[in-house]
Amino acid sequence: MSIPGLHLTQIGSGDFLLDPSRSLNIRDKDSLIDAVTAHLMQMRAVRLYYDLSDLGLIDPLYYSWLDALARAAHIINVEMICIRMQPTAAFALARFLDGLPVFKTALEIQDWQK
């Protein structure tokens, strides 16, 4: 499934990979979250892997997007795991984050599935 700025692919039974592109407009997060969660519900998803490999920095605005998506996924009983986070993005996130994020993290999909 392709959503403007996002590519959602089923990678296993109940597992989906979400790849954001550089054209992702997170200012329209409500409609993006509606589209993603509707598709996940229709496909009976269990896990959503969010690929952060192309993101060198996570600022408060982008974190707000990740947090909202993870909370929406949690409501429909889908676990969100951010994978391939770059060290610079992790450092930036740690600088302004007060508590633990709603989403989980792993280096790769295989690391989470162990």
C-alpha positions in Angstrom: 0.0 0.0 0.0 1.3 3.4 -0.8 0.3 6.6 1.1 1.8 9.9 0.0 5.2 10.0 1.7 4.9 6.5 3.1 5.2 3.0 1.7 3.5 0.3 3.8 4.5 -3.3 3.0 3.5 -6.6 4.5 6.6 -8.5 5.4 5.2 -11.5 7.3 2.1 -12.8 9.0 0.9 -9.8 10.8 4.1 -7.8 10.3 4.3 -4.6 8.3 7.2 -2.3 7.3 6.6 1.4 7.0 9.2 3.3 4.9 8.9 7.1 5.0 10.1 9.0 2.0 11.7 12.4 2.0 8.4 13.8 0.7 6.5 12.8 3.9 4.5 15.7 5.1 4.0 15.1 8.9 1.9 18.3 9.2 -1.0 16.3 7.8 -0.4 13.5 10.4 -4.1 13.0 11.2 -5.0 11.8 7.7 -1.8 9.8 7.5 -2.5 8.0 10.7 -6.1 7.4 9.6 -4.8 5.8 6.4 -2.1 3.7 8.1 -4.3 2.4 10.9 -7.2 1.6 8.6 -4.9 -0.5 6.5 -3.4 -2.2 9.5 -6.8 -3.0 10.9 -8.0 -4.4 7.6 -4.9 -6.6 7.3 -5.1 -7.7 10.9 -1.6 -6.4 11.7 0.2 -7.3 14.8 3.5 -5.4 14.4 4.5 -2.2 12.6 8.2 -1.7 11.9 9.0 1.9 11.2 12.3 2.4 9.2 14.2 5.4 10.4 17.4 4.7 8.4 17.1 7.8 6.2 16.4 10.1 9.2 19.5 11.7 10.6 17.7 13.8 13.2 14.6 13.5 15.3 13.2 16.8 16.4 10.2 17.5 18.6 7.9 17.8 15.6 9.0 14.5 14.1 8.8 12.8 17.5 5.2 14.1 17.8 4.4 12.3 14.6 6.1 9.0 15.8 4.4 9.3 19.2 0.9 9.9 17.6 1.3 7.0 15.2 2.5 4.6 17.9 -0.4 5.6 20.2 -2.9 5.0 17.4 -1.3 1.7 16.6 -1.4 0.7 20.3 -5.1 1.5 20.4 -5.8 -1.0 17.5 -3.5 -3.5 19.3 -0.5 -3.1 16.9 2.9 -2.8 18.4 5.2 -0.2 16.7 8.9 -0.8 16.6 11.3 1.8 15.2 14.2 0.2 13.4 17.5 1.4 12.0 17.7 4.6 14.0 20.9 6.5 13.3 23.1 7.4 16.3 22.6 11.1 15.5 18.8 10.7 15.6 19.0 8.7 18.9 21.2 11.4 20.5 18.9 14.2 19.4 15.8 12.3 20.7 17.5 11.6 24.0 18.2 15.3 24.4 14.6 16.4 24.7 12.8 13.2 25.7 11.6 13.2 29.3 10.4 9.5 29.6 10.4 6.4 27.5 8.7 6.7 24.1 5.5 4.8 23.4 7.2 2.8 20.6 9.9 0.2 20.9 13.3 0.2 19.1 15.5 -2.3 17.5 18.5 -2.2 15.2 16.9 -4.5 12.6 13.7 -6.5 12.3 15.5 -9.7 13.1 16.8 -8.2 16.3 13.2 -7.7 17.5 12.1 -11.2 16.5 14.7 -13.0 18.6 
